[in-house]
Amino acid sequence: MSTEIVNRVANSKLVTFDLEDYYPSGERVLFDIKDWLLEGLVLREGVFREKAAQHDWRQYKDSYVALTCTTDAIIPAWAYMLLATYLQPYAKKTVSGNLEDLETVLYTEIIQKMDVSELVDKPVIVKGCSHKPVPKNAYLLLIEKLQPVVKSLLYGEACSSVPLYRKPKK
């Protein structure tokens, strides 16, 4: 009784889509301005501007920077804008928020530019369990991008996937 084992997954038309493949390389930096505030709470414009002018911004070359304040201070929008003017010549991207916010912004831009024409009417499995910090919102943005064009959407691995969507038959 010798029957050949057939790998049905390898022979299927299923396309695996891994968001981790689109992860932009570069250092991520969380820049916390709390140390530039009086007692970590009060922004004094003159002191803040002086610290910004004296800071070595070159260290952020080719980095992705998230500007934040981890205290309960109320930070005016111009403060983050001022820091962004110093970061602009060096950083690849600057956002206000935490590192997950930064990743979400990066993936939003990537997914918006993505050409999905090769996936028209194909079954697509979105790979989970990433080793890089792919934000949850990236998966939702990907669904918005893929659902109008694909035949079906699944999540997980080909051997154990969760069905998410199937295009209605006409």
SVG drawing of the C-alpha trace seen along z (x, -y; Angstrom):
<svg xmlns="http://www.w3.org/2000/svg" viewBox="-26 -82 50 84">
<polyline fill="none" stroke="black" stroke-width="0.4" points="0.0,0.0 2.2,-2.8 0.3,-6.0 2.1,-9.2 1.6,-12.0 0.3,-15.1 0.9,-18.5 -2.5,-20.1 -1.4,-23.4 1.6,-23.7 -0.6,-22.9 -3.4,-25.3 -3.9,-28.7 -3.9,-30.2 -1.7,-33.3 0.0,-34.0 0.2,-37.6 2.7,-38.5 2.6,-42.1 6.0,-41.4 7.5,-41.4 6.6,-45.1 8.1,-46.1 10.3,-49.1 13.9,-48.8 15.3,-51.4 15.6,-52.2 12.5,-53.2 13.0,-55.9 10.5,-57.0 11.4,-60.6 9.9,-61.5 9.9,-65.3 9.1,-65.0 12.7,-65.7 12.5,-69.1 9.6,-70.2 9.7,-71.9 9.1,-69.1 8.0,-67.0 4.7,-68.8 5.1,-72.5 6.4,-73.5 8.3,-76.8 8.6,-78.0 12.1,-79.7 13.7,-76.7 12.0,-74.2 13.2,-76.1 16.7,-76.3 16.9,-72.6 15.6,-71.9 18.2,-74.2 21.1,-72.6 20.0,-68.9 22.0,-66.8 19.4,-65.8 21.9,-64.0 21.6,-60.9 18.1,-60.3 19.4,-60.0 17.4,-57.4 15.3,-56.6 11.6,-56.6 10.7,-58.8 7.6,-58.9 7.3,-62.1 5.6,-61.7 5.2,-62.9 4.8,-60.2 3.6,-62.5 0.2,-64.1 1.5,-67.4 -0.6,-69.3 1.6,-69.8 0.6,-72.4 0.7,-71.2 3.4,-73.8 5.9,-71.9 5.7,-68.7 5.7,-70.8 8.9,-72.6 10.6,-69.3 9.5,-68.0 11.3,-70.9 14.5,-69.8 13.9,-66.1 12.9,-66.7 16.4,-66.8 17.3,-63.5 14.4,-61.2 12.6,-59.1 9.3,-59.8 8.2,-61.7 4.8,-61.2 3.2,-62.3 2.3,-59.3 3.8,-56.0 5.7,-53.3 2.5,-51.5 1.1,-54.8 4.4,-55.1 4.0,-51.6 0.4,-52.3 1.3,-55.4 4.1,-53.6 1.8,-50.7 -1.0,-53.0 1.3,-54.7 2.6,-51.3 -0.8,-49.7 -2.3,-52.8 0.5,-52.6 0.2,-48.8 -0.7,-47.4 -3.0,-44.5 -3.9,-43.9 -2.2,-40.5 -4.6,-39.3 -7.8,-39.9 -10.2,-37.0 -7.6,-34.9 -7.9,-33.3 -5.6,-35.1 -4.4,-34.1 -3.1,-36.8 -0.3,-35.4 -0.4,-36.0 2.1,-35.5 4.6,-38.0 8.0,-38.5 8.1,-42.2 5.8,-44.8 3.0,-44.8 0.2,-46.8 -3.3,-45.4 -4.6,-48.3 -2.4,-47.3 -4.5,-44.1 -7.7,-46.1 -6.2,-48.4 -5.2,-45.4 -8.7,-44.0 -10.0,-47.3 -7.5,-47.1 -7.9,-43.4 -11.6,-42.6 -12.9,-44.5 -10.6,-42.6 -9.9,-39.1 -12.0,-35.9 -11.6,-35.0 -9.7,-36.1 -8.4,-33.9 -6.1,-34.5 -3.4,-32.3 -1.4,-29.5 -2.6,-27.3 -2.7,-24.3 -4.9,-26.1 -6.7,-29.2 -9.7,-31.2 -12.1,-32.1 -12.8,-35.9 -14.5,-36.7 -15.8,-35.0 -16.9,-37.0 -20.6,-36.3 -21.3,-34.3 -23.1,-36.1"/>
</svg>
